[in-house]
Amino acid sequence: MKKLKITAVLAVLAFSPFYANVFSGEASSIVNRIADAIKWKSESIDVGNIPQGKPKIIRFEFTNTSSKPIIIQNVAPSCGCTTADYTKTPIQPGKKGFVEASYNAAAAGPFMKTVNVTTSESKTPKTLSFKGTVTS
């Protein structure tokens, strides 16, 4: 039994450097590839003061910096007071696309909202945010 434990410990120690090198580089390159696929003009927008009762449209623009077309698969606003529109066609390499949020400024006061965007490059949504103050 003692030999089995020693053998197991030696096996773990022998393969640890191998796996550390394989996985750390691979994970890092995947993260960099996803981050490099879309370049957002801004991921957070402060709209300042907006009048109550008048919807405000916030436009997030991006450039496809990858070598293949990107498709926006889903855009999910954080609440029912916000609707969204976006580029529906594939965005070719080097071309621009957009995500628009229309905020219903019904209630006076400060606000902060988010829109989650899922693309063909990443199943993890990108969170875009906007904030401001509704004045009466």
Secondary structure by P-SEA (a helix, b strand, c coil): caaaaaaaaaaaaaaaaaaaaaaaaaaaaaaaaaaacccccccccccccccccbbbbbbbbbbccccbbbbbcccccccccccccccccccccccccbbbbbbcccccccbbbbbbbbcccccbbbbbbbbbbbcc
